[in-house]
Each structure stands twice: as C-alpha cells, then as structure tokens.
Amino acid sequence: MNGARQTLSRETLAAIPAVTTRSDLSDCLGRICAEAGAERFLLLGTLIDHGGERPYIIASNWVYDTVHILGLERLARLSAGPRTCAIGEPAKPIATDGDDALRLLARHGHAEIYCVGLNATAQRCKALFSSGRVGAIDDQMLPQAQLACCYLLSRVPADLLGTPPPNSLSVRERECLRWVSEGKTTGEVAMILGVTANTVNSYLAHAIRKYGASNRAMAIATAIRSGTI
C-alpha cells in the first residue's frame, strides 16, 4: 500500500469531461487505474433484459486470452462476491487462491485484485483493478478511484457504454417517464394522456427495457442524466 497518495491528480480528473470515444474511455480508466497503483482494469456492465441479466465488458486492458478462458459468467460471479465494495465501504482484496478461476487469474498476472461497484448509469457496473504484485495497489486510493470512475461514467455518451441513445424512446415513452418523474401516479398519467393505465404501464415497461434498467426510478434517473426528460 502506498500511503503517499491522497487524491487523484488534477490532470486525471481534468481529462474525464473530454470522453467522446472508446479510446478516450480506456485512456481515462487507465489513468485512474495507474494512480491507484494498479496495472490492469476491467469495466464490467450488466444489462437487464426480459427479466434476465447479461454481463458484458465495457472497457478493459486485460489480455484477451485471460478473458476468453475465464468467461463472462465467471467474471460476473467474481464481481458479485462479498469483497466487492460499494460506495463508502473499505476496499478489500479478492483472495486469488479460492478456486480454479482465481488461481488462473494469478497465473495470468493478476496476483492482487480489487472490485468496486459503480453508481452512475442504468447498468450495474463494476470495476476490477489488478496488479501482478501483491501490495502494489493502494487501498487508500481505491475510494478516490471508485468515485472518479462514477464521475467518468456519468460523462460518457450512452452509446459508448452499450446503452440505447436518448432518442431511442418514443414520444409516449418519454411523456410517461416525465409525468412519473413529477410524482404522477399511473392513473393520473393515463388521464393526462387520454389512454388506459395498462397502456401507461406498457410504455413505462418499454422505456425500462430500452434503458436496461431494473425499475422506473432507474429509468427516470437515466433519462434525466441524458437530457431525455
């Protein structure tokens, strides 16, 4: 652990608003990763679709063979473990001797791994930071890196994160989300729009699915951040 670092450098944070391409996204993640003492990063997203969850990699500098051998499902299980820290929780390293998958990671240069949860988008995102040497990652810097990643994701266009662009919602879907965001009930929205309550629920369900959200509140938050409503 390197106690000399206190906060992420201004240069790193200043680069975040300029994200417009996948290359920019990877570059920013690489800077955040390096300032925490890590060598590698993997940003994992989870889309909720038709009642199921689908993990996918948003950005990574891992060797392809490592990802291919491990597989997305095992990566998702790894990121959902008890040592994944939420915002405000202390960072804890993931033991790499727990099962074959983790031992494989250690052999592929991931001797030390931390996983942090990110709250910034409609997806359930996790960031894995790893190093080939135990003790290289500064666990005191990881909360800063975690918040920087959240800020980064909030500044990235939705299409770069694998989410539908704002104009993918229909006019009615946007209207329903807007009225619900203002505190209207389903019945009240139905009266305002001159449709049935079932129709309103259908529009809202479509919007939730398009945003990969798990509920109305998450879809509304995504629509507000993207400027859709």
Disulfide bonds with the S-S distance in Angstrom:
none
